[in-house]
Amino acid sequence: AGAVRAPLGGSAEPLARCVCFGLGRFSGSPAARHQLAFLLLLLEELGVPPGRCSLFDPAFSPQETAALGQLGLRLLPDNEEGKHDIEGSATLFYMVHCGKALYNNLLWRNWSAGALSKMVIIGNSFKGIEERLLSRILERDYSYIAKVLKGTEEVALPAHPRYLDTFNDTSVHWFPVQKLKELSPEVWDFAEEPTYQDCDNLEIIRKEDRADRRSPDHSLQ
């Protein structure tokens, strides 16, 4: 909670809402249940009402959707493929073990210093993505992750021996406005929507895909 609050500490605007992508089938996955429990505890600690937390995963069953509603959480009606506009509100994105394209799409949708500086992302380490991918693949397929790296602050989620697999490679990311302003103007000039035409292993379910397929976001678990 401290790592999430800290980036917004200099702002008069408290965290307004939370968006969760790629939670997975928590009815059958202990790891997904732990991630849901952590999300609920984090919302409580941050003082964000459950009604201001929206979730989406194409893999949710009707029973899981109903359970989330019983917890007071909101379901996004459509598959945005991660392209969620913060619309000026300070927003926490909870995206543990999501596909790289989801992070890339989210960055593209909010591609301005003003918007990015109001976002905090809990998800796969951007540094880890950079280390594991060839730079030409990162720049070709996930160009917004590549471009924002120098404007990103990142701290690893504290490890817990019981939940190593559940939160492995997970970091809290934020984008200080001063660091973003230091990026070259060319970084902001090109803002074309990602297409992933050459991407061999797209780790997200797209709008046109069948929604009843199992979510790939938890293939590591």
N, C-alpha and C positions, 0 to 999 in steps of 0.2 A: 504494500500500500504506500509506503514511503517513497519507493522508486517511481510509482505512478504519480504521486502528488508533487514530487520535487520539480519536474519540468514545468508545471503550471504554477509553481510557488510564487513567481514574480508577477503572475497575472491576477488581476482583480476578479477574473471570471473562473469560478470553480468548475470542476468536471460536471458537465451537464447531462451526459448520457453515455451509454455503452452499446456497442454493436459486436455480436459474436458470430463468427463464421466458422464452419467446418467442425462443429463439436462432435459429430458422428453419432452412431447408434448407441446411446447410453443405456438402453434397455439390455443390451447384450455385451457391452464392453466395460469392464471395470475401469480401464484407463479413462474412458469418456465420462464415466460417472464421477471419478475423482476430479476431472477437469470442470465438470458442472458444479460440483460441490465447492471447488476453489473459486469459481466465478461468483457463486452466491455469497461466499464469505467476503470476497473482495468488494462486491457491491455494498455489503453491509458496512465494511470498514471505511469505505470511501463516502458513505452517505448518499449513494445513488439508489433511488427507489427501484424495485424490480420492474415497474411499469415503464421506466426509462431505459430499459435494456431490451434490445431487439435481437433476435436470433434468426439465422437461416442455415439450413443444410438440406440439400435435396434428398438426403437419405432418411430424414426423420419419418417415422411411421405415424399413422393417425393417433396411436396411443401415446407416443412420445410428444407429439404436438399438444395433445390434451394435457399431459403431465406438466409441460412447460407453462401452459396457460394456468393450471392450478397453482403453480408457484408464483404467479403474478407477472411472468415475463411475457413479452410481446413477440409475435412471429412476423417477420417481414413477408409480405404477400408474394413477392416475385424473386426469382433467381437473378440477382444483380451481377453475378459473376465477380463479386468483390468491388464493383464500381459504385461505391456508396459515397454520396456527397455529404460532407459534415454540415453544410449550409450554415457555416459561421459559428457553430456550437463546439465548445471544447469536448472532444469525444475520445473515449477509450475504445480501441479495437482489440478484442480478445480473439486471437486466431492461432491457437496452439496447434502445431504440426499441419498447417495448411500448405497447399501447393504454392510454389513460387509465383505462379501467374496471378493468384488472388492478391498477394501483396503488391505485385506490379500494377494490377488493375486499380487497386485502391489508391496508390500513389498517383497514377495518371488522372483519376477522377478529381483529385484534390491538388493538382499540380500548380501551386503558387506558394510563395513564402508565407503569406498570411494564413492560408488553410493548413498547410503542413505543420506550422508552429502551434496549432491548436490540437494536434493529434498525438496520442500515445498508442503504440502498438505493442501488445504482448504476443510474441510469436517466434517463429524460427529465427535464429540469430542471423542478421544480415551479414555480419563478419564471416560466419560459417558458410553462408551461401557463396560469398566472394571467394573464400578459400577453396571450396570444393568444385567450383565451376571454372572451366577455361574462360579467360577474360573475354575472348571473342564471342563465346556462347552467351555469357552474361550480358554483354552489350547488345547482342543481336536480339535475343529472346526476351530479356528482362531489363530493358534499357532504363526504366525508371528506378529500379533498385540500384543499378550501376551508377546512375547520375546523382542519386541522393546520398550515396555512401559518405562523401566528404562533408555532408551537412547533417549527419546523424550522430547522436549520442546513444550509447548502448550499454546496458548493464545486465549481466547474466542473472536469471532468476536463481535465488539461493537453492543449492542442491539439498535434497532430503533423501536419506538412504531408502526410505520406503517407496518413494515415488520417482526413482531415477528414470525409469522408462516413460513415465507419464509426462514429465516435463523436461526430458533431455533436450539439449540444444535450444532451450527457450530463453529469450531475453526480453527486457523492457527497452523499447526504442522511443526516442523523441527527437524533435528537429528544432533546435534553438534558432530563433529568427535571425540572430546575428550570424550564425554559421551559414544559414541559407543565403543570406545577403552577400556573403563572400564568394558564392559560386559564380562562375562566369555567366554573363547575359545569355550566351548561346545555350546554356543548360535549360533555360526557361523558354527560349524561342521555339524549340521543336516540341510540340505536344500532341503528336498524332496518336490516335487510339491504337492500343496494341492489338495485333491480329494473330500472332503465333503460327503463321503459315509453315514455318520451317521447324517448328518445335516437335521433336519426336515423342516426348513424354510429358504431355500436358496433364498436370496433376489436379485438374478441377473438372467438375461436371458442368458442362455449358448448358445454356438455355435449351438448345436444340437436342441435347442428349436426353435419354429417357430418365425421368426423375426417380424411377424405382430402382435404379442401379445402386449398388452399395457405394457409399462415399469412399473415394480413395484417400481422403485426408488422414485416415487412421491406419493406413497400410503399414506404418512402422510399429504398430502396437499389437 
